[in-house]
Amino acid sequence: MSQLADGMRSDLAPRGQVRVVYLGPVAPHWEVHGISGDRAAIEEFRQRALARLVLLPPHDPQFRRNRERVVRDAEREQLMLEWDLGVPESTGF
C-alpha cells in the first residue's frame, strides 16, 4: 500500500508526488512543485491548487477549508502531497 495525501492509504500506486510551498506574506503566497510522476496530472492539479490558495496566507481561516479541498483533490488524483509552510507543524497551520 502506498502513502497518499496526508496519511490516506490506497492499494493503487501514486501517479506522482507534489510539494506545496508557502512563499511568505508577499503575493503570490504559494508555489506547487511536481517532484515526480505524471506531468500532465501534476500540471492540472497545480492549476486547481493554486486557484484555491493563491491569495490565502496560512493564518487565514479560509486557508484551512481550502487546504482540505487540495488534500481531497490530491487523493482523487492519487498524488502524494507534501506541505512546506515554512513553520513547524506545531504552530497549528
Secondary structure, 3 states (H helix, E strand, C coil): CEEEHHHEEECCCCCEEEEEEECCCCCCCEEEEEEEECHHHHHHHHHHHHHHHCCCCCCCHHHHHHHHHHHHHHHHCCEEEEEECCCCHHHCC
